[in-house]
Every structure is written in C-alpha cells, then in structure tokens.
C-alpha cells in the first residue's frame, strides 16, 4: 500500500486483534514502538510517523498482506497456510498468548471416545476453525471425514454435535477442562512477520520491514535474559570466569585500580539465583543484575 503522511513514506502494518494482541503490543513496546488503540478503533496509534497500524484478526492478516491492503503484518504460520497466502516470510517470532513457545493445532476427542488415531475418523464429523488445514491433514492420511467450520466454543461441541475437533492450544489446559484428550498434533505453528511481495521489492519499505524484524527478534532474544556485571581481583578472575555462562563470552575490562577487572555477561535469568551466590563465594564483588529489552547478535 502506497501512503504518505506529512510528506513522508509510511508502512502499513497489520497487528493481530484478539488473543495475540496483548503479547504483540508488549513485544512492539520492547522493540521500541509504543502501540495504543481505543476500544472501538481498528487503527492503532504507533509512536513512529513511518508506521501506520491496522488492527485485524490474525486469521485475515495474511490475505490482506498478499493482496496489498497491508504492506506487512504479524500473524501465525497456521493462518498463512490456512489461507494459502503468497507472502514473504521475513522473520519467525516465537511467542504466543501465554508464553515464548509454539502453539499446536491438535486433533482432540472426548476422554471416553473410541477414536485413537486419525485413521479412526473415517466417516466421522469434525469441527474446527482451520478447515483447510484439517482437510489437508485428512487427505494426507487418506481419511474421508466431514469437516465443518466452527464459529467458536469448539471445545464444547464434542461429543454431542461432532465426533472430534481440531483446535489450537498452548498448554492443553482448556481441552482437559472440557474432558477432551489430544489424539495427534496436526500442525505446530509460530508467529511470523510477513510482507507483501511488491512492498518487499520497494527499497524503502524493505529497509523499514527489516528494521522492524531486527528489533522484534532482538526483543524476543532478550526475553528471559539479564546482564550481569561485577568486579573481581586478578587472583580470583579465572575462578569467577569458570562460573560465568554467557551468550558468547564474558566481556572483561581492566579497572583503574591495578589488578582489578570488570566482567559483563548476558545470561539466562533462570540461572541467576543459583550463580550469584557462587560468584560471590568465588570472589566477585559489586554484582549488578540489569534487565534487558533487546539482544541483537
């Protein structure tokens, strides 16, 4: 989409409305972009004059990107496949509604169902929002079954209305709460930054999209990591370094005091509570833990 705002070129970016919205806005914030939207608006405000946001259901974003109504968008790999969209997949962004993990589309049935595998679906009825994905899955397994589109509350439709469902899940808790068990995984999906092919050929738009990809992947790389800084005397340097995990290798700088060094390292936050006492016992002093917004390799 070719747009101008006060004499400047702008990139029209589709942001997912619904379950992925809050997580996406948070990732955008950590990437350096503040996004806000009114309760009734589909045009978010982004504090970058070169970006125009559009709040669209994730299920539709890839179609609008393919046809040029959006220059780029953030959506799931599952919906790219479901729509058969011809787009440029710029970056994989591994985050979802509840955490930094892929989501799964799964075949699920009631706990007491006799269905044990996809082969047992022959002649059965299945409800799902991902009709295309499900039909391709059945065809791949040479199973003939009826697939109907579900407008929502898919988990409650089995067994009274359908024999099985194909539903998206992160943890499986909603399925278990509805007395359903997972039979097989149909597809594992992650969030993707995608671009319209014509926009991708535009040098300015491609540069803007690549900038966005760099910052978003940097924000995701920083998730669960912190920067540890400390001082250590020369005699205890090797012992402290032996305890230090690092993204690549710790950074070591000489201090103004002779025989003393400053050490910096990006580490997994989950190990900090274990290694700080060890570092202190090994001779590290002035240990500082700093949160990170972005890690760009």
Secondary structure, DSSP 8 states (H G I E B T S, - for coil): --EEETTEEEEEEEEEESTTHHHHHHHHHHHT--EE--TT-SS-EES-TTEEEEEEEHHHHHHHHHTTSSSEEEEEHHHHHHHT---EEEEEE---SSSSS-EEEEEEEETT-S--SGGGGTT-EEEES-HHHHHHHHHHTT---EEEE--S-GGGGBTTTBSEEEEEESSSHHHHHTTEEEEEEEEEE-EEEEE-HHHHHSHHHHHHHHHHHHHHHHHHHHTTEEEEEEEEEGGGHHHHHHH---SS--EEEE-SSTTEEEEEEEEEHHHHHHHHHHHHHHT-EEEEEEE-S----
